[in-house]
């Protein structure tokens, strides 16, 4: 979504860079919101902030411009006040319909916090919560670690935030 905050943009860029560095040598690629993701069961589209595709990219056969993909392994949304409700609710319920999706990740832009939802073999989802700038989050579906200090590098939190990267209290 265009028109986001400076923190949103910086966090998104940091996530892309850190993920890209950590998956080098794997058959995976990191993408930003310029490509859209098709939700197959209902013809709906989303533009995740960040997503990862492993192996062959599958494009929507109905999209001749090849700007729509159908097989993300990981989808990451950076939460905004205007999108958090949808990212946690309606978007999540859409994303879990994608068969290739193994992990859905929510990243706060107001404090160093990341939440991950990993699809289990029986179709249920397990939850992991990472809170604090000194914490190292795990992207379980890719087997990589993301230090929250790196994700939030350069981010300035509001002065009333209890756990900022510049002054960690973890």
GIWO-V815146 format. One record per residue. N is the residue number from 1. SS is DSSP state (@ for helix, = for strand, . for the rest). OMEGA is omega in degrees with one decimal (* if undefined). Layout:
N&SS&OMEGA ; N&SS&OMEGA
This chain:
1&.&179.2 ; 2&.&175.2 ; 3&.&179.6 ; 4&.&-179.0 ; 5&.&176.3 ; 6&@&179.0 ; 7&@&-179.8 ; 8&@&-178.5 ; 9&@&-178.8 ; 10&@&179.1 ; 11&@&178.7 ; 12&@&179.2 ; 13&@&178.6 ; 14&@&179.1 ; 15&@&179.8 ; 16&@&-178.1 ; 17&@&-178.6 ; 18&@&178.0 ; 19&@&-179.4 ; 20&@&179.5 ; 21&@&-174.4 ; 22&@&-179.3 ; 23&.&175.8 ; 24&.&-179.1 ; 25&.&175.5 ; 26&.&178.5 ; 27&.&-175.7 ; 28&=&178.0 ; 29&=&179.3 ; 30&=&-179.5 ; 31&=&175.7 ; 32&=&-172.3 ; 33&.&176.7 ; 34&.&173.3 ; 35&.&176.6 ; 36&=&-179.3 ; 37&=&178.0 ; 38&=&172.5 ; 39&=&-166.2 ; 40&.&-173.3 ; 41&.&172.6 ; 42&.&-179.0 ; 43&.&178.2 ; 44&=&-178.2 ; 45&=&174.9 ; 46&=&175.9 ; 47&.&-179.5 ; 48&.&176.2 ; 49&.&-179.7 ; 50&=&170.3 ; 51&=&-177.8 ; 52&=&173.6 ; 53&=&176.0 ; 54&=&-177.4 ; 55&.&-174.1 ; 56&.&173.9 ; 57&.&176.4 ; 58&.&179.0 ; 59&=&175.6 ; 60&.&-176.6 ; 61&.&176.8 ; 62&.&-177.1 ; 63&.&-177.8 ; 64&.&-179.3 ; 65&.&178.3 ; 66&.&176.6 ; 67&.&-178.6 ; 68&=&178.7 ; 69&=&-176.5 ; 70&.&-172.2 ; 71&.&175.1 ; 72&.&173.5 ; 73&.&-178.9 ; 74&=&173.5 ; 75&=&-179.3 ; 76&=&174.9 ; 77&=&172.3 ; 78&=&-172.8 ; 79&.&174.4 ; 80&.&177.4 ; 81&.&-177.3 ; 82&.&-176.4 ; 83&.&-172.5 ; 84&@&-179.2 ; 85&@&179.6 ; 86&@&-179.7 ; 87&@&179.9 ; 88&@&-174.3 ; 89&.&-172.7 ; 90&@&179.8 ; 91&@&179.7 ; 92&@&-179.8 ; 93&@&174.8 ; 94&@&-176.9 ; 95&@&-176.0 ; 96&.&175.0 ; 97&.&-179.2 ; 98&.&-175.2 ; 99&.&-177.1 ; 100&.&-175.4 ; 101&.&178.1 ; 102&.&-176.0 ; 103&=&176.7 ; 104&=&-173.9 ; 105&=&175.7 ; 106&=&-178.4 ; 107&=&178.6 ; 108&.&172.3 ; 109&.&-177.5 ; 110&.&175.0 ; 111&.&-178.7 ; 112&.&-177.1 ; 113&=&177.9 ; 114&=&177.9 ; 115&=&179.8 ; 116&=&177.0 ; 117&=&-176.2 ; 118&=&178.1 ; 119&=&178.2 ; 120&.&-179.4 ; 121&.&-179.6 ; 122&.&177.6 ; 123&.&176.2 ; 124&.&-177.9 ; 125&=&174.1 ; 126&=&-174.0 ; 127&=&172.6 ; 128&=&-173.5 ; 129&=&-179.2 ; 130&=&-172.5 ; 131&=&176.8 ; 132&.&-175.0 ; 133&.&179.8 ; 134&.&-175.5 ; 135&.&173.0 ; 136&=&-179.9 ; 137&=&-179.8 ; 138&=&169.3 ; 139&=&-168.3 ; 140&.&-177.7 ; 141&.&178.5 ; 142&.&-178.8 ; 143&.&179.7 ; 144&=&177.9 ; 145&=&176.3 ; 146&=&175.3 ; 147&=&-179.4 ; 148&@&176.2 ; 149&@&177.9 ; 150&@&179.0 ; 151&@&-176.5 ; 152&.&178.4 ; 153&.&178.5 ; 154&.&-178.1 ; 155&.&175.3 ; 156&.&179.4 ; 157&.&176.7 ; 158&.&-176.2 ; 159&.&-179.2 ; 160&.&178.9 ; 161&.&-176.4 ; 162&.&-173.3 ; 163&.&-179.7 ; 164&.&179.5 ; 165&.&-178.5 ; 166&.&-177.2 ; 167&.&-175.8 ; 168&.&177.8 ; 169&.&-178.5 ; 170&.&*
